[in-house]
Structures are given as C-alpha cells and as structure tokens.
C-alpha cells in the first residue's frame, strides 16, 4: 500500500466562524467566571480537537488507482476512471473528496465501507497534446463536522498520451484534396459510377453495352463510367520550422498538427490508405485501426525541428501519383 503524504489542514468557512465563536465564549467565561460558560467552552474546544483528529484518520489507510482511458484528445472532455479502496479493517470512511490536482474540482465519495472500494469517473479536459503525467491523486476530508479540510496525496504515477485536437472534418478538408481523393473522377474509365449513356462508337468495349436501353431504343447504347482513383492520401508535414518563440507561431503550428490529424482520421474512416511524412519520420501507406493509432501517436509527440533541415532536400511522398495534403508554416496548407 502506498503511504499517504500529508498536505496540511485548511480551515473551512464554517470552521472559522466556529473558532471565532469559541474565542467569544472563552472571553465571556473568563470575564464572568460562569461555570456553565466554561463547560460550553470545554465542549467547543473538544469538538475542534475531535474534528482535527477524525479528519486526519479519515484520509489514512486508503489505496487509489487511476485507469488509463482508451483515447484522449486535446480540448475534448473525457472521463478518467478511478478506484478508491479503504484498507482499514475497523472503520469506514466518510465524506472523502477525491481529485487528480489540488486546484481541480474534487469528487465527493460519501461513504467507503471497511475493506470496501469505490469506483467512479472524473470528468477532465486537457488543453494541449503530448505526454501528461499525474504523479499523485489528492484526497481530503470534511469529516466529521466540516471545520477543517485535511488533505493527503497518494502516488499513482499515471502517464497519458494526449492526441491532437480534432476539428470538424469539413472545415479542414481542402477542396482539391477532397475532389481528387474520392473514388471517382470526371474522366471516363472502368469505375463503378455511371458517367453517361451514349451511342456505341467504333473501338468501344462491347462489355459496356447497355442491353436494356439498346432493346428499348433499337440503337446500340454504350455505358460510359467514371474512372476510379486510388483510395490513398499522403499527408506531408514539414515540421522544420525552427524555434517557435512567438505564441502566435506556436498556435499556427499546433493548428497544422490538428489539421493533419483531422484529415488522417477522416480519410481512414472512409476506407483510405493514409501516409504521413514528416522531416524525422515516415509512416507508409496503410489503413485500419493500427494505422490510425500510429498516426495519432506520431502527431501527439511531433515537435518543431531546426529550419536548416528544410534546405537539405525536399519533403516528398513515397508515391507522387496520389493526392497530397502538404502542410507547412509559410502557406499553412497546400493541397496537390
């Protein structure tokens, strides 16, 4: 069991008023010598002592655990599962406040039985991508009277990889990439979509004859279909941008990362094979959940590189024939 690290005792507003009232009673008892007031003062002082001792014991003997969620995206609320167990064999725990940061809004666990466990979720939102660590959870208690809040922390050592923020797909899909990345184009060919019906010409493939229309009109009718393009998209991200000291430049870089992640997830969901090329890493064309996870992990940790790298050689896709989404700081977004 991990030991609790004390974080001190903080007096509540109710406790402050109670202490002030105790001082008033103490002054009155001293000035009047009234035995009844001394008895009241003794009970009030005893309540303060009991409150402090019980608050301290109420947060000891606990075991906390945070469970890693499946996926966490920046600027998107998520639920962080946790469990809090009472290791004591004698006493239950009452009114325990649980949080992952001292400044965060705590979650109230009203009752923990002896050797019992409470399981729940904390609603959170992390504003930036990358790796975030939560070394401790913070546990405090208002038990028994709410005069003091006694806090301790337990080590959990949780590390989360936060993926980039995802935009609405329609707002980040370049028009040229969208039109080229679809299955069909405006050229005739042997795709699935019908382009037009026309009269049969010399050299047309007889397999394209529309026999029903031919029988109806008495003229040989040919089905002209749209040509298919490869269901592939290459995302080329030039991250050789140098040091980003300007906050506005950092925001532009983060937006480009989010646009790359949005385009990748949108096209993967539609069955595309997606390639991601950066200055320091290249993920080849692939589809499915594994490629989705690999792209998100790379973009979550993508960092700016020295701009001297950009002058070494151009950044190219492994297949120049497929549609490309090119992202860099100068033009911010170029579709090819």
N, C-alpha and C positions, 0 to 999 in steps of 0.2 A: 504493500500500500504506500502510495506517495505521501510524504509528510506535508502538512499544511504550512505555508509561510505566512506569518501574521502581517496584516496590512493596517493595523491600528483600529481604534474605536472612534467613531464620529457621533457626536450628539445630534439628535433629531430636533425638530422644532418643538415637538411635544416634550421631549426631554429637557430642552432649555427652559420652557415655561415651568416644568416641574422643579427644576433646580432653583429657579428664581423664587418659586413659592416656598420651597424648603428654607431658603435664606430668610424670607419674611417670617416664617413660623419660628425659626431659630432666634431672630431678633426679638420677636414678641415674647417668646418663652424666657429669654434672658432678662428682658426688662420687667416682666411681670412676676416671674418666678412661679407661674402657674404649672402645677404638675400635669394637668391634662395636656397642656401645650407641649410639655417635654415628652409625653407619651406619643403624641401625634408626630413630633419631630423624629423620635426614635423609629417609628414605623416608616416615615418617609425616607430616612437615611437607609433603613434596612431594605426598602424597595429599590433604591438606587444600587445598593450592593448586589442584591439578587439579580437585578436586570443585567448588570455587567457580567457577573459570573455565568449566568444562564446563556447570555448571548455568546460568550466565548466557547462554552461547551457545545453549543448548538451547531457550530460550524466545524467542529473537530470530528475525526473518525469517518470522513466521507471519502468516496472514490469517484472521480469524474473522468469521463471519456467523451471525446468528440469523434464523430464518424465522418469520414471524407465523403462529400456528395459526389454524384456522378459527373456533373459538368457545372462549372461556374463561369459566367461571362461578366465582364466589367459592365457596371452601370445597369445591372439587371438583378432584381431581388431574387434571393434563393433561400432555401431552408437548410439550416445546418443541424443535422440530428445530433443529439447528445444523450448521455445517460448519467444519472447521479445516484450512487448507491450509498446507503447507510451501513457502515461496517459494525456498528455498535450492536452488542447482543442484549443490552439492558434498556436503553432509552431510545425512543423515536426522535425525529427531528421535526421542528415546526417552523413554518414561515421562512423558508430559505430562499434567498434571492440569488439567481444564477445568471452570469454574463460572461462573455469572452473578452471584454475590455471594461476597465473601470468607468470609462466615460459613456459606455453604451447603456441603453435601456435594459435593466435586468428583467428576467422572467421569474415570476413567483412560483415556487414549489410549496404548496401549503402544508403538505404532510409527507413525511418519509417514515414508514414503519421500521421496526427493528429488523435488521438484515434485509431491508426492502430496497427496491430500485424504482426510480422514476425515469421514464423515457419521454423525450419531447423533442421539439424543434425550435430553433431560434431563427427568426427572420432577419436576414442581413443583406447588405449590398456593399460591394467593394468597387470603388470608382476607377481603379487602374488595373491594367493587365499585368501579368508577370507572376512571380512566385511570392506568396504572402505566408508568413508564419504566425501562428498563435501559440506561443510557448506556454501560456497559463490560461486557466479559467479562474474567474473571480467569484467567490461565494461569500455572501454576507447574510446577516440575520437580524430581524427586528424582534425576535422572541426575547422575553415574554411580554413586556409592556410597551415596546416601541420607543423607549427612552434613548437607546443607543443603537447604532449600527456597527456590529463587529464584523470586520472583513478579513478573509484569508484568501490565499491563492494556491491552486494545485497545478502542478506541472502536467501538461498533456502533450506538448511537442508536436502540434498539428502543423503540417505544411500544405498549402493549397496552391495549385497552379490555376491562375485566373486567365481565361481566354479573352481575346479582344472583344470589344463592344461590337454587337451586330446591328447593322442598320436595316431598315426595310429594304428588301431586295430591289424593288422598283426604283428607289432613289439612288442606287449605286450601280445600276446596270447600264453601261454605255450603250448608246443606240446601235453603233456599228458592231459591237461585240454581240449584242442581242440578235441582230439580224443575221450575222454570219454564224453564230453559234447554234442556231436552230437546226433541226433535222434537214429541212428543205431550203432550196434557194429558188431564184426566179429562172434558172436555166432549166431547159428540158433534159430529161435523163430517165433513169430507171429507179426512181424513188417510189414511195408509197402513195403520195398525194397526187391527185389528178390535176393537171395544169389546164388542159383544154381538149376539146374534141374537134377534129378537122378531117378533111378528106385525105384518104390514103395517097401517099406520093411514092414515086419510084425510089427504092432504096430503104423504105421503112421496114422495120422488123414485123413480119406477119403476126408475131405473138402479141402485138399491140392492137390488133384489130378488135373493135367493139362490135361483137356479133349481133347483139340485140338492136343497136342503132342501125347497123348495116341492113338487117332484115326489115326494119321499120321504114327506112328511107329508100331502100333499093340501091344505095350508093355505099361503097366501102368506106367505113368511118374508122379513123385511127385515134387511139387514146394517147395523148401526149402527157407524160408525167413529169413532175418536178424532180430535179436531181437532188440526191442526198449529199450532205456534207458530213464529215466525220464529227461524231459527238465528243469533241475534245475542246478543252480550253487551256491555254497556257497563261499563267499569271506571272509576269516578270516584274519583280520588285527591286528597284535599285536603292539599296539602303546605304550606299556610300555617300553620306550627306555631311560627314564631318561632325564636329561638336555642335550640339544644339543648345546654345546658351540662352537664346531668346525663347520666352514662354510661348509666343505665337508660333515659332518654328516647331517646337515640341508638339503643340496641338495639331499642326498640319501633318507631322509625321505619324502621330497616333491615329489621325483620321485616315491616312493612307493604309495603315495596318488594318483598321476596321473595314475599309472598303475591300481590301484583298480577302479578308476572312468572309465578308458577306458574299462576295462573288463566288468564292470557292464553295461555300455551303449551299448557295442557291443552285449552282450548276451540278454539284454532286447529288443533291436531292432530286434533280431532274434526270439522273442517269448518266451524266457526263463523266469522262475521264479527265481529271484535272492535274496539271503540272504546276509546281511552284518553284520559281527560280529566284534566288537572291544572290548577293555577292559572296556569301560564305557558305551557301548550302543549296542543293537542288534536289527536289523530290520529283521523280519521274512520273509519267502519266499513269494514273490508277484511279479506281473508283471504289465506292463502298465505304462502310464504317471505319475501316482501318486507315484508309487514306484521309478521311475526314478528321480523325483524331490526330494523325501525324501532322497535317497542315495546321490545325489549331495549336498544337504544341509548339511548332516552329514559330508561328506568328506570335504566340504568347511571350516568347523569350527573344524575339527579334530586336536587335539593338542597332543603333547607327554605327557605321564604320567610318574610318578616315576617308575623306574625299579623294585622296591620292589614288585609292584603289580604282576609282571610276575611270581614270585616264589610262589604265593598263590595257584593257581590252573591252569591247562592247559586251553587254549582257544580252544573251540570246537564248531562245527556247531550243529544246532539242529537236523540234520539228517545226521548221519555218512555214509549213503549209497550213497549220491550224490557226484558228483565231487566237489573238493575243490580247491580254489586258496588261498594258505597260503602266507602271506606277513609279513616279519619281517626283522629287520635291519641286523642280522648276515648273513643269507643266501640270504637276499633280496627278493627271490621269490622261493616258493616251490609249485609245483602242485601235488595234490594227486588224 
